[in-house]
Amino acid sequence: MTADARTGAGDTAAAPRETVDETRRQAEEPAPGSAAERAQMREAWRALSVVSLASIFSGMAGSALNVALPTVVRHFDASATAASWILLAFMLANTVLMIFFGRLADMFGRRSMYLMGLATFTLASFLSGLAPNAWTLVGLRVLQAAGAAMLLTNSAAIVTAAFPRHRLGQGMGIYLASFSVAQLLGPTVGGVLAEHAGWRWVFWYNVPIGLICLAWGAWALPRVARTGQRQGIDIPGNLLVLVALGSGLAALSQATTLGWTSWLVIGGLVVFVLGMPLFVLFERRVAHPLVDMTLFRSRPFALGLLASFLNATSAAGVLLLFSLYFQAVKGEDAFSAGMRVLPLAVATLLFSSTSGLLQRRISPRGLAVVGNLCTGAGLVVLGWAVAADAGYVAIASGLVLAGAGSGLFMPSNTTALMGEIPHERLGIANAMRLMLQQSGFVVGTAIVLSVLTAPLVPELRQYAFAGTLSDISGSGLDDLLLGYRWTLLTMLTLSLATTVTSLAARHATIKRFRAEVSPPGGPASGG
């Protein structure tokens, strides 16, 4: 483990307290191989089983809907705008609620917040299957997103707190591999249910799984004693980030549909541009801030967060993009499309599961860079395959490369970020990581939905989302393929930016390590 994973914030004012906290935390951990460590690991594996099962359960909901979206759109005869918001409403609400629930978890306990999230997500899934129209479904997806935010905010923090530091990479790799399992199962389950059981079961199958997760979590998650210290809730900060971030993401998602000159788009961007600096200034002065700004004093942590955002933006739309490709361009049904995108999930699962072992030989920051390069290579292959109509083997190869990149990057970057955070700040730090990552997913999905359909005339866009464009218009299909090329080029540009940022984070980590191991007043040691 590098020194980056052993210290807190990077400034001299904050470092002493956080270094002491981290040293104490390491000293309290049982010795490797001891009976106490075996007992801790049994509890850690139980906690990991709850978190992983719930991550599969909640993650499948998104990947299944990506494949089943054309079926839902056809059932409601939904407009292109409504079709977009069935996906974006969940992502947007999930993103802006992350930090709020992260703060509540630090105050009132991660276990209680996690179980409440399971109950909320399960209830929202049941109600979503009863939705009478597309816009009601959009509203229920917001409730589902609130439950998912409670889960996601606490998952990595629960894993980080449960595992000894020398086993954290293994636990984090398995936890993040659960999302790959969700990607693996979700498209198949979504395709089968959409074709044979009806769109409502794309939501209803979550209910029995959610109840099982809730019962298992109530038994298996450890009860952690509270410190008794209750900080206030930063209500103005919550409102500022909700309005500013929500307005910006909503404006980006609708820029192509409404046009960049629309007063709604311009207004949303203006609110974001003015609101976020105001939020930062406010958080630096409030007694109990929503976001702990001192964490950004660590250059590796700040660059790691930025890399997480850019990676999510560049890779977010691959599954959706090619689920639609096989239906809207190739004219296949939902089940066949789900089967054809499986190489993406399989590769992500395999490489995410083995990332913990790879981190024993390659530093987490270095492995994150390798993941970025794999994602970029996958996007190049996918762009070439679509442009040249190269066939399924070429597309599958690109999906494997992109999946391998995500599988390597996410556990490695998360381990590097979470491993350097003091225990009492895990909840808010993880919420910040997830908020930026989820913001990347929202922006990435908005880019995919907007750029993809930009060459189409407005009246044909809903047929692209319904998966029936190949039956409606030959010229429209040519325009859609142009949109695919534009979209993949945009994603590749973002992937290259991610690689540069990850390299900068690795360089900052090495530089800080050399500064820490150099003798006082002496030259920095090599490393």
N, C-alpha and C positions, 0 to 999 in steps of 0.2 A: 504494500500500500504506500502511495506517495505521501509526502508531507501535506499535499493539498487535501488529502482525505482525512487528515488528522487534526486540522486546525479550523478555527472559526473564521470570522471576518478578517480581511487582510489589513486593516488599518491598525496603527500602533495603539490607538486609544481603546479599541474594542478587543484586540487580540489577547491581552493578558487574561481577562475574565473568561473568554470563550476557550482559551487554551487550557486554563485550569478546569473548566467544566468538562472538556473532552478528556483530559488526563484522568480526572476522577471517574468518568464513565468507563474508561478502559480499565482502570484499577479495580472497579467493582465487578467487572466481568469475570466469570470463573475461568480457571486455567484450562487450556485445551486438553481434551481427553479425560477430564475429571468427572466424577459422578454429578457434581453440580452442573457442569456443562451439558452432560447427557440429559439431565432433567430439563434444562433450559431449551435444548434442542427439541425435546418432545413437545414442549409447549409451543415452540416456534413453528414446528411442522403443522400442528393443529391450527394455529392462527393462519398459516399460509394456505392450508386447505380451504378454509372459509373464504379468504380473500380471493384465491384463484377460482373457486367455484362460482363466487358471485361475479367475478370479472368475466368469466365465460358467459354466464347468464345475461349480464347487462350488455356485454360486447356483441353477443349474437343478435341482439335486438336491432343494432345499427346495421350490421353486415347483411342480415336477412332482409331488412327493409330496402337496402340498396338494390338488391336483385328483384324484390317484389314491387318496387315503386311503379313500374309500368302497369301492373295489375291494379294497384290502388288508384292510379290516375284514371285508368279506363273505367273503373267502377263508379267513381264520382264524376266522371267527365270533367276533371279538374283542369283549370287553366295552367299555363306555364308558370305563372307567379305562384299559384297555390301549390303546384308540384314542387317548386323550389323550396317553399317555406315548410313543407312537410319535413324536409331534411334540415333546413337552416334554423327553424324555430328551436329544435332540440339543441343544436350546437350552440346557438347564441345564448339561450337561457342557461345552459350548462356552464358556459364560459364565465358569464358575469356573476354567477352564484358561487364560483369556486372559492374565492378568497373569503367571502362571508362565512361559508360553512367551515373553512379552514380555521378561522378565528374562533368560531363556536366550539369546534372540536378541541382546540387547545384549552378553552375555558371549562368546558363541561364534560370532556372525555370522548375519546375517539370511539370507544365501544358503543356507547349509547347513540352517537351520531350515525355510526355505521348501520346499526340495526334499524334505526328510523329510516335511513336511506333505502334499505331492502324493502321495508314495508311500503314506503311511498312509491317506489318503482313498480312493485308488484300490483298495487292498486291502480296506478296509472295505466299499466299494460292491460288490465281487465277493462277499464273504462274506454280505452282507445279502440278496442274491438267493438264497442257499442256506438261509435261515432256515427251520426246520421249524415254528415257531409264533410267535405275536405277541410273547411276552416275550423270546425269543431275538433277535428283530428289534430290540426295545428295547435290549438289551445291545450289539448290533452298531452301533446308531445312536450309542452312547456312543463307540465306537472311531472311527466316522466323524467325530464331533464333535471328537475330539482332533486329527485331521488338519486339519479346518477351522480350529481354533483356531491351529495353526501358520501356516496361510495368512493368515488375517485379521489376526493380530497383526503380520505383517510387510509386508502389501501396501502400505498407505498410507505406511509408513516407507520402503519401497524407492522409491516414487514421489517422496516428499518429498526424499530424499537424491539422487535422480538428476537432478531438474530444477533449473535456475536459479530463484531466487526470483521473478523477473519472469515466468516461464512456468509457475509452480507451479499457478496457478488453472486453466490449460488442461489440464495433465496430470492434476490431481485430478478435473476435470470428466469427462474421458474415462474415467479409472479407475472412478469411481462410476457412470458410464453403463453400464459392463459389467454391473453388477447389474441394471440396467433391461433389458438385453438378455436376461439370465437369466430375469427375470420375464416377458419377452415370449415367449421360446421355451419356457420350462418348462411352463406350463399346456397348451400345444398338444402338446408332446412327451409329457407325462404322460398327457394324455387319449387320444392315439393309442395309446401303448404299453399303457395299462391296458385299452383296449377290444379291441385287435387282437393284441397280442403276449403279454399276461399281466403280472401285477404284478411278476414278477421282473425284467423288462427295464426297469422304472422305476429299478432300481439298476444293472443290468448295462450299460446304454448308457454309463454313466460310465467304464467300464474302458478302452476304446480311447482315449477323449478324454484321460483321465488320463495314459496312457502317452505320448501325443503331447506333452502339457504338460510332463511330466517330462523328456523328451528335449530339447525346445526350451529349457526353463529351464536345463538343465545347460550348454547352449551359450551362451545369450544373456545370462544374468544376470552382471553384472560381479563379479569377485572383489575384495573389499575387504580391504585389509591390516588385520590386527588390531593394536591398540595394545599388546598384551602385558599389559594390565591385566586381571586376573581377579578379580572380586568374588565373595564367597561367596553361596551360595543361601540365601535366608531360608526354611528348611524350616518352622519354627514358624509364620511368617506365612502360608505357603502352606496349611498345615493349618487355621489359624484362618479364613481367608477361604473355604476349601472347605467347612468345616463350617457356618459362620455363614450365608454367602450361600446355599449349597445348601439348608440347612434352611428358610430363609425363603422361597425361591422354590418349593420343594416344597410347603410348607404352603399358600401362596397358590394353587398350582395345584390343590390337592385340597380347598379349603375348601368348595366347593359340593357336591362328590360325597360327602364324609365329614361335612360339617356343621362349623360354627364351634366347636361344643362338643366335637368329637372330640379325644381326648388327643394324637393324632398332629399335628393342625393346631395346637393350643395349644402343644404341645412344640416344634414347629418354629419358631413365631413367637417363643417365649421364647428359644430358642437364638440366633435372629437378633438379637433386641433386646439380649441380653447380649453376644453374640459380636462384633458389629461395633464397638461402642465399645472393647472390649478389644483388638481388632485395631488400631484407630487408636492407642491408647495404646502398644501394643507397637511399632508401626512408628516412632513418634517417638523411640524409645530404642535400637533395634537398629542395629548398625554398618552393615549392608548391607540396607536395607529392601526389601521386595517392592514397595511403593508409595512413590514419592517424594512425601512430604507437602508439600515446599516448593513444588511446582507449584500447590497450592491457594491459595497466598498471592496469586496473580494472580486478582483478582476476575473479569475477563473470561473467563479460562480455566475457573474453577470454575463460573460461570454457564453457559458454553457446554457444559460436560459435563452439567450438569443439564438443559439444553434438549435435548441429544441423547437423554438417557434418556426424557424426557417425550414427545418426538416419536416415538420408537420405540414407546413404550407406546400412544400414541393411534392410530398408523397401522399397527401390526404385523398386526392381524387382518383387514384389509380384503380381501386376496386370499382367505384361508381362508374368511372369512365369506360371501363371495358365490360362491365355488366350491361351498360347501355349499348356499347358497340356491337356485341353479339346479338342483341335484340333489335335495335333500331337500324343497324347497317346490314347485318347478316340474316336478319329475319328469323332468329331462333327463339324458342320459348324460354320461359324464366328458368326452368330446371336445367336445360342445356347450357344456358348462359352461366348459371351458378357453377356447374361442373367445370366449365372451361376457364373460369378465373381461379380455380382451386390452387394451381401452382404458386400463386402469390402467397396464399395463406400457408401452404405447406413449407415453402422456403422460409417464411418469417418464423414459423414455429420451430423449425429445425435449428436455425441460427440463433434465435433468441434463447432456446433451451441450452445451447452449448456455449453461450457467451460467458457464463460464469467460469467455465473451465478455461476458455481462451484468455480471460482476464488474469489468470495465474501466470501467463507468459507475456501478454501484451497489456500495457496500462489501459485503464478504461478510456482515457482521452485518446490514445492512439487507436484503439479499436473503434471508437466513434468515427474517426477520420476514415478508416477502412470502410465502415458502413456507408458513409457519405459517397465515397467513390463507387461503391457497388450500386447505390441508388441511381447515381448519374449515368452509369453505364447501362442500367436497365431502361432508363428513359430514352437514351439514344437508340437502343435496339427497338423499343416500342414505336418511336417516331418513324424510324426507317421502315418497320414492318407495315405500319398503316399507310405510309406514303407509297410504298412499292407493292402493296397488296400481297405481301410475302407469304401469307398463309399462317395457319395456327401454330406450327412449330416455332416460328420466329417470335410470335406474340408470347407463347408460353416461355420461351427463353428470356424475353424481356421481363416478364412477370416474376420469374425465378430470381433474376438479378435484383429487381426492385424489392422483392420480399426479403432476400438475404440482407440487403442494405438496411432495411427497417429493423430486421431481427438483430443485427449487430449494433446499430446505433442506439436504439432506445434503452436497452438495459445498461449499456456501458455509460451513456451520458447520465442516466438517472443515478447509477451507482456513484459516479464521480460527484454529482451535485449533492445527493443526500448524505453521502459518507462524511462530508465536512461540516454538517450542520449539528449544533448542540441539540440534545434530546428534547429540551423544552421548547425548541423552535421548529421542530420537525413538521408540525401541522401547517403552520403558516408558510414555511419554505416550500413544502410540497404543494400547497395550494397555489403559490406563485408560479411554480414550475408548470402545474397543470393548467392554470389560467392562460399562460402564454402558449402552451402546447395546444390547448383547445382553441385559442384564438387563431393559431395557425391552421387548425383543421377547418374552422369557419371560413377564414380568408381563402384557403386552398379550395374548399368546396365551392365558394362563391366564384372564384376564378374559373373553375372547371365549368360550372353551370352557365356562367356569363360568356366566356370566350368561346366555349364549344358551340353555342347557338348564335353567336354574333353574326356569322355569315348568312344565317337563315332569315327569310322574311318573317315578321312577327307571327303571321297566321299559321306557320308551319312548326313553330317551336314546341307547341304542346304535343305534336305527333312524335317528336324526337323523344320526349320524356315518356310518352305512352308506348314507345317501342314499335310503332307502326309506320314510321316514316318511309321505310323501303317499299311499302305497299301504296303510298300516297303520291310520291313525287320523285322522279328520277333526278331532276335538276336539284331538288332540295337535298337529295342524298349526296350529291357531289359537293354541295355547300357544307353539309355536315362533316364530310371528310376533311375539307379545308379547315373547319373549326377544330377537328382533332389534331391536325398538324400544328396549328397555332397554340393550342392548349399544351401539347407536349413540349413545344419549344419554350413556352413560358415556365413550365414546371422544371425543365432542365436548367434554365437560367437561375431559378431559385435554389436548385440543388447545388449548383456551383458556388453560390453565395454561402450555403450551409457548410460546404467543405472549407472555404476560406475562414469562416468563423470558428469552426472546430479546430483548425490548425492554430488559430490565434489563442484559443482557450488552452490548447496543449502547450504552446510556447509560454503562456503566462504561468501555467502550473510549474513547468520546468524552471522558469526564472525564479519563482517564489521558493521552490525547493532549494535551489542553489544558494539563495540568500539566507535561508534558514540554517543550512549546514555549514556555511562559511564561518570561520572563527571571527569573533568581534574585532573589527579593524583590519582583518586580513582579506586576502583575495578569495573570490568565490571558488568553491570546489568544482571540479568537473563532474559531469553526470550525463 
